[in-house]
Amino acid sequence: MIAYIQYGRNALRHIIKETSFKRSDGAIHPLLYACQGARFRKLEVILTTNVEKLGKAGQTVKVAPGHFRNHLMPKLLAVPNIDKFSRLIREQRKIYQREEEEEVKVVKETAEDKMKEYETAAKRLANAKLTIRASINTEKFRARASKDEAIEIRSPVTEDDIVKEVARQLNVLIERDNIHLPSPLTTFGEHEVQLRLPKSIPLLEGKVNWTLTVKVRGK
């Protein structure tokens, strides 16, 4: 509740007690009549907290004098709509008001939506080139028979390495089961890694299967 702020309920009660009920034109403020039980027109009050069927905290509403006197005022659910209280409520709401909970609409994802997501992810994989850096296997490098022989790397690239780099570089989440890698990648260069994706995803034109280009290069 907004009334539970700064100096608490006692501070608000003190302000109410000390407030002058004389209007600028010399007339008596309606609050005085309300507290004395006299019949009067509805009062304008400022709600200090959300009140069911009446309004939200900070709103100005009109209520019957008896309702204000017997229910709202004793519980500090509302204060009179006069300058002193209006300024107080505005300042308190700026400092202490909690953010109102926004209504969240839950939209169920349809099978068609999921399929579109799969297609988008598959196309991104097929059109991308994943780069993985690795260290040279120096012993094998020195023992090469010719310069044309493939350069081997120290630590082979596995399915786990590819899954990790796909998530980091392409922002696509895949599982190990989505990668068909009969043996780890052991040499520098470009490799076409076959992907195991749902058969319901239509292949790109000219493609017989889904593949991912993985380029292994030195650090």
N, C-alpha and C positions, 0 to 999 in steps of 0.2 A: 504494500500500500504506500501511496505517496505521502501519507500523513506520518509514516514512520521514518522521518528523515531529520537530519541535522540535530535539532534539540528534542525530537520526539513529540509525543502527544502533549506532554506538559507545556512545552513551548507554545504549541498551537492554542491550547486552552488559555494560556496567559495572554496571548495576543487577542483572543476573542473577548476576554474579560476586560482588557484595557481599551478596546476599540470604542470610539465615540459613535453613537447611533444617530447623531444629529446630521442631517443633510446640509449641503452648502446653502440651500434655500431656507433653512431653519426648520423644515419639517422633520418629523420623527421617522427614522428608517423603519420599513416594514418588519425587520427582524425583531424589533422591540415588541410590536404587537403580537408577533408570532409567539414569542417567549412568554407573554402574559396571557396567552390563550384567547386573544381577541380574534374575531373573524376578519379576515383580510383577503385581498386578492392573492393569487399565487405568487410565490417568491422566486426570484432568480438566484440560483446558487451555483457554485462551482464544485463539481465532484472531485474529491481527493483520491478516489480509487474507482475502479470499475464497479458499477452497481447494476445488477441484473434488471432488465426491462426499463432502465432509466438512462444509462449512458456510460461512456468511458471516462477514465480519469482525465481531468483537465477541461472537460466539456461544461458549458453553461446550460443549465436546464431550469425549467420552472416546476416547482412543487408546491403542494399545499402547505400552509404554515404549520398545521398540526403534524404532518409527516416529517417536516424538517425538525420541529421542536422535539418530537418524541422518538424519532428513529435516526435521522441522518446526523443531527448535531451532536447528540450524546456519544455516538460512536465515531465522531470525526470523519464521517463519510463524505461530508460536504461542508462548505463555508459560504457565508453570504457573498454575493457578487458585488463587492465594493472594492475601490481602488487598492486598499491596503492588502486585502486577501488575494486580489487578482495578481498583483505584483509578486506576492509571496509564492503563490502556486506556480507562476510562470518560471521564476528563478529556480524553484525546487525541481521542477520537471526537467529543466535544462541540465541540472547537475546529477540528479539521482534517478531519473526515470529509466527503468529497464527497457531494453528494446522490445517492442511488441512482437509477439510471435507471428510470423507470416504464415498465412495459410498455404500449405504445400499440397498441390494437386498431384496425386500419384497416377502417372500414366503408364498403363501396362504395355510392355513391349510385345508386339505381335511377331508371329513367325516371319512375316514379310520383312519387318524391320531388322530382325536378326540376320536374315539372308542378305539384305543390303549391306549390313556391316561386314559380313564375311566376304562379300564380293569386293568391297572397298579395300579391305585388308589384303586380300589375295592379289589384287591389281597392284597395290603398293609394293608388295614383295616381288612380284614378277617384273616390275619396271625399275626396281632399285638395284644398287650394287653395294653389297655389304663389304666393308673393309675391316679386316682383322690383322693386327700387327703381331709379329712373332719374332723370336730371336733365331739367328742362324745356328745350325748345328756345325760348329767350327771343325770338328773332326771329319765329318762327312764332306764338308766344303773343301778341305785340303786334299781329300782323297779322290776328288772328282777326276774322271778320265778325260773330260773335255769341258770347255766353257759352255757348251750347249746342254750339258746335263743339268737336270732340274736341281735347284738348291733346296736341300732339306732343312726343316726347322727343328729346333730343339724340343719343343713340346707340341705334339700333334693337336690339331683343332678338332674338338669333339662336338656332339650335338648340344651339350650344355653350353659350350662357348658360343655357338651360333644363336641359341635361344636368348642368351644374355645380351648379345650385341644387337639382335633384332629389336629387342625391347628398348635398348638404349639409343640406337641410331635411328630406327624407323618408327618407334612408338607403336609397335604391334606386338601383342602378346600371343605367343604360340607355345605349344608343348613339345616335348621331345618326340612324342608320337607323330607330330606333324612333319618331322624331318626323316627322310630316308637316306641314311648315310652308312652304307655297308662297312666302311672303314674310315677312320679319322683322316683328316687332311694333313699331309706330312710335308708338302713342298710349297714354295712360293709360287705365285701366279693366280690366275682366275680359274675357279672351279664352279661348275653348274651342279648345284645341290637340288635333288628332287624333293618336292614337298608332297605330303600326304594331306590333302584337304578334302572336305566333303564332296562327293561326286555331284551333288545337287548344284554346286557352284559352276556356272557355265565357263568353259575355257575361253581364253582370248583367241581371236582369229589367228589361225596358223599354228596354234600350240596344240601339242598332243598330251601334255601334262604341265603341272605347275612346277616351276623351278625358281631357284633363287641364286643369283650370281654372287659368289663369295670370292673376294680378292684377298689373298694372304700376302702381306708385304712386310719388310723389315721394320724394326722399331727405329 
